[in-house]
């Protein structure tokens, strides 16, 4: 259980840093000493559930974002055959898109938190961060659900800091066994304020971020040909 406390502590520290909150500020709000919180973050002592809820409310995150799932017991593995091949046995996956407004690659991490009998799998999405070791410190954080259908996986998302901002992703043929899948991101941008739809590449593992990846993410001539043919943007 020491490993669990260490991982939970890392999560607390990451979200505290993301909120630009000091140990003193957090300790004053939740009524714990600075040294106690420091020990929480280092994993030296476990956090009781009531305190963890209080920290989650203070840092404005879902309490499940603190949870740590053992690599050998992931949410998808606890089910029988309800997950398509691409999502089977994963508690975390990755995605990439290219933002032509600033000519930059945007990386994302999805954490699969839990399974809901009504709404599929609950997830957290972390978008546009500097490094994978601290991906929780990112530009945008979304929470939502993955819903699996016969030939389509649909991801519904809500911006954690701006609940009015919604987004969704559609992934075709996720039941086929593959390490990567194409998806279509639909959302609302505030830079400038307008609806957008973008190609998004999903992967079970981290991909090499090079020119070849950027080329795959950019709108191609074939994409334009299909857009003219069908009068709609599609990602196959």
C-alpha angles and dihedrals in degrees: 000000000000090000090054092053091049093051093046089049091052090053092051091050093047094053092043089054090046089056090047090235122151126223089250093054094048093046092051093051099046096036098242128123121259091243092053093053090046089055090049090054093047092048092240092129129021121247116238115232096248092054091046090055090049092050090049092053091046094050092041096235135124111265089232088067087073094052122106121212118205110242092236095052110050125166093248093051092055090066128072112232103325095113124078115241095260093057098035114124097359128123092178136030138169141231138190136200135172120235108208092191091073099014092238136135113241118207126198137190124206119202115198103217108176145330124259121200089215106037106026119238122355112225144178120217122202114197131195109001133159101236138008094235089067102026092144087071096076144134096254133018121196133185126197148111140288114222120191123208132174097278103002141060115205124196118196116196140185125195107246094215097038109035091185089065111089131181138176139194129204120202118190124216096359088160089074115093108251138133092226135035135187120235139177117236115209119186150123119270126206094195086093108351106257143111115266140187121199140176112255126190117210124202137182088216136033113276129219107262102222140124091279091060092046090051090054091051097050121090105266133207088256090055090052092047091053091044090056092043098050098023088230139087113250135169117208 
